[in-house]
Structures are given as structure tokens and as C-alpha cells.
Amino acid sequence: MRQTLVMGNWKLNGSKAMVSELIGALKAPAAAHPTVSVAICPPVLFLDQAQQLLADSAIALGAQDADLHSSGAFTGENSAVMYQEFGVRYVLVGHSERRTLHQEDDATVAAKFAAIQAANLVPVLCIGETLAQFEANETQAVVERQLAAVIESNGINALAKAVIAYEPVWAIGTGKTATPEIAQTVHSQIRQFLAKQDADIAAKVQILYGGSVNGASAAGLFAMADIDGALVGGAALKADEFAAIISAGA
């Protein structure tokens, strides 16, 4: 039985006061639903503060990205090895905003995935299609290509210690959300693609949905057989909305 995982991606948002207030408000909802795994991914500047505030809580800590190198002359980057000192468990990789705004291709994503796992952290592999690709019925081909790049580089067994997040790019930050049925279709296709290589891994890997998830839409999404939780954007910055999403997963 796959456990539901609700993960908040704070993106480029936050302040010391906001971090303290939001984490303080989320501890009780997370503790109230022990069958749901909860994680937050604040900006790297707040990882130390978040680690201290999350001590003895039911909330895991995540990072939004990691460089493919462990150290070196790479100004402005942060490595997965560094995250170990801050109690980080999860690291997002291949988020659509990284692929688009920073031109990260499939090969770069696969290399970052490997670096995250080499540091004994859990990669959250983000995959998904643009609006143009969705309208051209290319969704399945796109997500399978993105998955294949990681599998070819790291092996199918690497996904046994990873999380997958399907995020239709056209539904991120737009207020648009794929219907539960549309999302379920893609999640099922992802699991079937993986099953061709390893049925056991396909059955066990958590596949999250990400794309303007909120308290109102979460229950319908989580009711689908192959949706194991959510990668939450804007609603993760609102304690009541994020708490409602956690509750929907219980």
C-alpha cells in the first residue's frame, strides 16, 4: 500500500517571520494525520531555520534543486551533499520551471537525479508536458521520454528510492487543474511504462500530482487509484489550504 505524500514547494517565497509562522501552523495538521507523509521545500536560505523549527515534528524537509556536482567552482549552486547537514530528505529535480527558465535538459536532470541519490537523499523527479504538447496529444510521449532519460542513465532500480511528480506545465500557477480523470490517465500510463521494466517498482513508487492543487481539488485527485499525493505550489504558502490538502489525503 503506497502512502500518500503531500509536499509543499515554496518556490521563491519566504522570510524568517513567514517561515516561523507557517511551520508553526502546519505542525498540528501534520501530526493529526499520521497516515499522510508531509514535507516542505523552502528556499535554501531558510533550510537551517526550518530544520530547527521542524525538530520532533511530523514534517520532513526538502530542497527545491541540487547541483549535479558535490563541490567545486560553481558559483551560486548548492549540492545534495551540503543538504545532508540540514536534515533534508527530499530534493526536487527537473521541475518544469528549472527545465524552462534554466534550460535544464533531460541529461542534466538525470545527472542531478544521480547526485541526489549519491548523497542518500530522495529525488522527486518532476515530469510533465506544456500546453502545446497537451493539445497535440503528446503527453504520454513527453513523460515517457523524460522518465527514460533517467532510467537509461541510472537504471530502473534507482526509481525504487525516488518519488515521481507529474506536473502538467499548463496547470502550474495558472489556476487550471487537470481533472482527476485526466491526471489519473497520465499516472496510470506512467506506472504502465515503468511496469514494462520492473512491475514491483512500478507498483510501489509514489507518483504525485502537481498543478494548482488546493483544498477543494485534493480529495478528488487523491481518490484516483494511481495518484499518491501532491506536489503543492501556491496553496503550500497558506496554512489552512495546505492543512486541507493534508486532511484530504488521510
Backbone hydrogen bonds, N-H to C=O, Kabsch-Sander energy under -0.5 kcal/mol:
donor,donor_aa,acceptor,acceptor_aa,energy
4,T,35,T,-0.6
5,L,228,D,-2.3
6,V,37,S,-3.0
7,M,5,L,-0.6
7,M,230,A,-2.9
8,G,39,A,-2.6
9,N,7,M,-0.6
9,N,232,V,-3.4
10,W,8,G,-0.8
10,W,41,C,-1.9
13,N,11,K,-1.6
19,V,15,S,-2.8
20,S,16,K,-2.1
21,E,17,A,-2.4
22,L,18,M,-3.0
23,I,19,V,-2.3
24,G,20,S,-1.9
25,A,21,E,-1.7
26,L,22,L,-1.2
26,L,23,I,-0.5
27,K,23,I,-1.3
30,A,26,L,-2.1
31,A,27,K,-2.3
32,A,28,A,-2.0
33,H,29,P,-0.6
33,H,30,A,-0.9
36,V,33,H,-2.0
37,S,4,T,-3.0
38,V,58,A,-0.7
39,A,6,V,-2.1
40,I,60,A,-1.9
41,C,8,G,-3.0
46,F,43,P,-2.0
47,L,44,V,-1.6
50,A,46,F,-2.8
51,Q,47,L,-2.8
52,Q,48,D,-1.8
53,L,49,Q,-2.2
54,L,50,A,-2.3
55,A,52,Q,-0.8
57,S,54,L,-2.3
60,A,38,V,-2.9
61,L,87,G,-0.5
62,G,40,I,-3.0
63,A,90,Y,-2.2
67,D,78,N,-3.1
74,F,72,G,-1.9
77,E,74,F,-2.0
80,A,67,D,-0.5
83,Y,79,S,-1.4
84,Q,80,A,-0.8
84,Q,81,V,-0.8
85,E,82,M,-1.4
86,F,83,Y,-1.8
87,G,84,Q,-1.2
88,V,83,Y,-1.6
89,R,61,L,-3.3
90,Y,61,L,-1.5
91,V,122,V,-2.3
92,L,63,A,-2.6
93,V,124,V,-2.2
98,R,95,H,-1.1
99,R,95,H,-2.5
100,T,96,S,-2.5
101,L,97,E,-2.1
102,H,97,E,-0.5
102,H,98,R,-1.2
104,E,98,R,-1.4
105,D,103,Q,-0.6
109,V,105,D,-2.3
110,A,106,D,-2.3
111,A,107,A,-2.0
112,K,108,T,-2.5
113,F,109,V,-2.6
114,A,110,A,-1.9
115,A,111,A,-2.0
116,I,112,K,-2.4
117,Q,113,F,-2.1
118,A,114,A,-2.3
119,A,115,A,-1.0
119,A,116,I,-0.6
120,N,117,Q,-2.1
121,L,116,I,-2.0
122,V,89,R,-3.1
124,V,91,V,-2.7
125,L,123,P,-0.7
125,L,163,V,-2.8
126,C,93,V,-2.8
126,C,124,V,-0.6
127,I,165,A,-2.5
134,F,130,T,-2.4
135,E,131,L,-2.9
136,A,132,A,-1.2
137,N,134,F,-1.6
138,E,133,Q,-3.1
142,V,138,E,-2.5
143,V,139,T,-2.5
144,E,140,Q,-2.2
145,R,141,A,-1.9
146,Q,142,V,-2.3
147,L,143,V,-2.2
148,A,144,E,-2.7
149,A,145,R,-1.8
150,V,146,Q,-1.0
151,I,147,L,-2.4
152,E,148,A,-3.1
153,S,149,A,-1.2
154,N,150,V,-2.6
155,G,151,I,-2.8
158,A,155,G,-1.3
159,L,156,I,-1.6
160,A,157,N,-1.6
161,K,158,A,-1.3
162,A,159,L,-1.1
163,V,123,P,-2.6
164,I,206,Q,-2.6
165,A,125,L,-3.1
166,Y,164,I,-0.5
166,Y,208,L,-2.9
167,E,127,I,-3.3
167,E,165,A,-0.7
169,V,129,E,-2.0
170,W,129,E,-0.8
171,A,168,P,-2.4
172,I,169,V,-1.5
173,G,171,A,-0.7
183,A,179,T,-2.7
184,Q,180,P,-2.6
185,T,181,E,-2.1
186,V,182,I,-1.8
187,H,183,A,-2.6
188,S,184,Q,-2.8
189,Q,185,T,-2.0
190,I,186,V,-2.4
191,R,187,H,-2.3
192,Q,188,S,-2.4
193,F,189,Q,-2.3
194,L,190,I,-2.2
195,A,191,R,-2.2
196,K,192,Q,-1.1
197,Q,194,L,-1.7
198,D,194,L,-2.5
202,A,198,D,-2.2
203,A,199,A,-1.8
204,K,200,D,-1.4
205,V,201,I,-2.4
206,Q,162,A,-0.5
208,L,164,I,-3.3
208,L,206,Q,-0.5
209,Y,229,G,-2.1
210,G,166,Y,-2.7
218,A,214,N,-1.9
221,L,217,S,-1.7
222,F,218,A,-2.9
223,A,219,A,-1.2
224,M,221,L,-1.6
227,I,224,M,-1.1
228,D,207,I,-2.8
228,D,226,D,-0.7
230,A,5,L,-1.8
231,L,209,Y,-1.9
232,V,7,M,-3.5
232,V,230,A,-0.7
236,A,233,G,-1.9
237,L,234,G,-1.6
238,K,235,A,-1.2
239,A,237,L,-0.6
242,F,235,A,-0.6
242,F,238,K,-2.8
243,A,239,A,-2.4
244,A,240,D,-1.8
245,I,241,E,-1.8
246,I,242,F,-2.3
247,S,243,A,-2.5
248,A,244,A,-1.9
249,G,245,I,-1.1
249,G,246,I,-0.8
250,A,247,S,-1.2
